[in-house]
Amino acid sequence: MSAVGRFAGVALAGVRAFFPLVCGALLGLSSACKSKPARPHPVAEATESGVSEPSPGPAEPEQHLRIAPIPVASVAGVEPTPEDRRSLAASCKVEHYGRHEYYFCDNLVDRAAARSRCVSAGLQLVHIDDAAENEFVAHVMERGCCPQSLSARARWPGLWIGATDEQQEGAWVWDDDGTQFWRGGARGVRVNELFSSWAEGQPNDGNLGPTENCTRATRGKWSDTPCAINLKQDLMGLGYVCEGKPLE
């Protein structure tokens, strides 16, 4: 090896030995000049604010609850009065069957609004107990109570009644007391032999999944229908039937 080569080797060894001392003098810790360890796999993702949040755990399974009847005075907050009934009667056709009053209303509304209007007057959406009562409701409709709701232009002709499976898919109950009368879809079964009058192939959720959770009656036959209806499309919305005891 030449003298030049030996000199270069000695110089390189000196630089390697001297470099950590320089780092220690400048940074106060020689390890600061070493490469950083690899970042461990993150357990949280940084948000836009720079604060890390833990990753969400597995979603909790959806809980199905039994429906509870709504007290008739809960919407208005006070006991309904005869004036509340007269106000509803001004826009509805009033009929009597047995010891109850029935209000056939042709205002095109979604199901929540229909129920709210009934409850505000101390009534509920109609609970149809048997074939005779169902025939009574169908007869009033046939006599032309509600031309808007039964129009050929209506996307879903009929009137809202009190049957729903909103709380648990396939468990059809009545609003006023939570009584279940049907279990399943079109091939379902009656519960405790209670009355139902589904149209052929109903209830079927429209073959679009669990989206048709409320019920309309059309001349004696029932169909499941979306509870919320877009009133801006065609002639949509439905009339409704309220039922209750006369106020004393």
Summary of the structure (lengths in Angstrom):
residues: 248
radius of gyration: 35.7
end to end distance: 122.2
largest distance: 123.8
contacts: 673
relative contact order: 0.16
helix: 25%
strand: 24%
